[in-house]
Amino acid sequence: MPVATSDVTVVLLAGGEATRLPRKLERTDAGDPLIVRAYERFASSYPVVVSASATFAPEIDARLECPVVIDRWTRRGPLAGMLSAFSAVRTPLACAIAADLPDVDASIVRALCDAFDATADAVVPSHERGIEPLCALYDRAAFERVALPVLVDGTAAVRDALAQLRVRTVDMPAHLFANINTHADWARAFAS
């Protein structure tokens, strides 16, 4: 049975430290801030929740017409951000997406939803370089069940939580998952 749009919330992961490109999600030298661009790519199709380590500048917060959930566990990586944000999700499925992936849009979420069925707890993009657990569709309850012990007693790695789920992979082009970590990445992504 196809997944209805109303069964999915997009969770934008925006809590990373960004040591190579500080405050990259708030940068505006290429137009709108990266976090606002990410939000707008999904907001017309899905409910959105933003996972963050802190609030954004007031003018950015005002443009994010969705819950912004501050990580309950600080400096514990994306797994902590996902668990924190999933607590604000009211749909059975959550599509976690790193906010610094400028080429991921609602069509990717739809493709993940199309591959989801009752035999899977997660649908994860796959390509020649590996898998993309920070751009994947999760059964929220199944993820929360396995992720909390991994966070508290384990490595706090998303991949370790994923290893305990029934995972379906979907082949997708690797270039879609080029994220922005440096000034060169930024220039490449937003070159005119």
C-alpha positions in Angstrom: 0.0 0.0 0.0 1.5 3.4 -1.0 2.6 5.7 1.8 0.3 8.8 2.0 1.9 12.2 2.3 0.0 12.7 5.5 1.9 9.8 7.1 5.3 11.4 6.7 7.1 14.3 8.4 10.4 15.7 7.1 12.9 16.1 9.9 15.7 18.5 8.9 18.9 17.8 10.7 20.5 21.2 11.5 22.3 20.6 14.7 25.8 19.8 13.5 28.8 21.8 14.7 29.9 22.8 11.2 33.6 23.2 12.2 34.8 23.6 8.6 32.1 26.2 7.6 30.7 27.7 10.8 27.1 28.7 10.8 26.7 27.4 7.2 23.0 26.9 7.6 22.5 30.6 8.3 24.7 31.8 5.5 23.0 34.2 3.1 25.6 35.2 0.5 23.9 33.0 -2.1 20.4 34.2 -1.4 18.2 32.8 1.4 19.9 31.0 4.3 20.6 27.4 3.7 18.2 26.2 6.4 15.4 28.3 5.0 16.0 26.9 1.5 15.9 23.4 2.9 12.6 24.1 4.8 11.0 25.6 1.7 11.9 22.6 -0.5 9.7 20.4 1.7 7.1 22.6 3.4 4.6 22.6 0.6 4.5 18.8 0.5 5.1 17.6 4.0 5.0 18.7 7.6 8.5 19.7 8.7 10.3 19.6 12.0 13.8 21.1 12.4 16.3 19.5 14.7 18.9 22.1 16.0 21.5 22.5 18.6 20.3 26.0 19.3 17.9 28.6 18.0 18.7 30.4 14.8 18.9 34.2 14.3 15.4 35.7 15.0 14.9 36.6 11.3 15.5 33.0 10.3 13.4 31.5 13.1 10.6 33.7 11.9 10.7 32.1 8.4 10.7 28.5 9.7 6.9 28.0 10.2 7.5 24.7 11.9 8.7 23.3 15.2 12.4 23.8 15.9 13.4 21.2 18.4 16.6 21.8 20.4 18.6 18.6 20.9 18.0 17.1 24.3 21.5 15.6 24.3 24.3 18.0 23.4 27.2 17.1 21.2 26.0 13.6 20.7 25.6 13.8 16.9 22.8 13.2 14.5 21.3 10.3 16.4 20.6 12.5 19.3 19.1 15.2 17.0 16.9 12.6 15.4 15.7 11.2 18.7 15.0 14.7 20.0 13.1 15.8 16.9 11.2 12.5 16.4 9.5 13.3 19.7 7.8 16.2 18.0 6.7 14.1 15.0 3.0 13.1 15.0 3.1 10.9 11.8 4.1 7.2 11.8 7.0 7.9 9.4 9.8 10.4 9.6 12.2 11.3 6.8 15.4 12.5 8.3 17.4 14.8 6.0 20.6 16.6 6.7 19.8 20.2 6.0 23.1 20.7 4.2 22.1 18.5 1.2 21.0 21.2 -1.3 20.1 18.7 -4.0 17.6 16.6 -2.0 14.0 17.7 -2.4 10.5 16.3 -2.0 10.9 14.0 -5.0 13.6 12.1 -3.1 11.2 11.8 -0.1 8.5 10.5 -2.5 10.9 7.9 -4.0 11.7 6.7 -0.4 8.0 6.5 0.4 7.3 4.5 -2.8 9.8 1.9 -1.6 8.4 1.6 1.9 6.2 -1.3 3.0 5.4 -3.3 6.1 8.5 -5.4 5.6 10.8 -2.4 6.3 11.6 -0.2 9.3 13.7 2.1 7.1 14.3 3.0 3.5 17.8 4.3 2.8 19.3 5.6 -0.4 22.3 3.6 -1.7 25.0 4.4 -4.3 28.5 3.4 -5.2 29.9 5.2 -2.1 27.6 3.5 0.4 24.3 4.4 2.1 22.8 7.7 3.3 21.3 7.2 6.7 21.0 11.0 7.1 18.6 11.1 4.2 16.3 8.2 4.9 12.7 7.3 5.7 12.2 5.7 9.2 9.3 4.0 10.9 9.4 6.4 13.8 8.4 4.0 16.6 10.9 1.3 15.4 13.7 3.8 15.2 13.0 5.3 18.6 12.9 1.7 20.1 16.4 0.9 18.9 18.1 4.3 18.8 17.8 5.3 22.5 19.9 2.3 23.7 22.5 3.0 21.0 22.6 6.7 22.2 22.7 5.9 25.9 24.8 2.8 26.1 26.4 2.5 22.7 28.3 4.5 20.1 25.6 7.1 19.4 26.0 6.3 15.7 23.0 6.3 13.4 24.5 3.4 11.5 24.5 1.3 14.7 20.8 2.0 15.1 20.2 1.3 11.5 21.9 -2.1 11.8 19.1 -3.2 14.2 16.3 -2.3 11.8 14.8 -4.0 8.7 16.3 -1.8 6.0 15.4 -1.6 2.4 17.8 0.3 0.1 17.0 2.3 -3.0 19.6 3.0 -5.7 20.0 6.7 -6.3 22.8 8.8 -7.9 25.6 9.7 -5.5 25.7 13.3 -6.7 22.3 14.0 -5.0 24.0 13.6 -1.6 26.9 16.0 -2.0 26.7 18.1 1.2 28.1 21.5 2.0 31.0 21.4 4.4 33.5 23.9 3.0 33.6 27.2 1.1 34.3 25.2 -2.1 31.3 23.1 -1.5 29.2 26.2 -1.1 30.5 27.7 -4.3 29.9 24.5 -6.2 26.3 24.1 -4.9 25.3 27.7 -5.6 27.4 28.7 -8.6 25.3 30.8 -11.0 
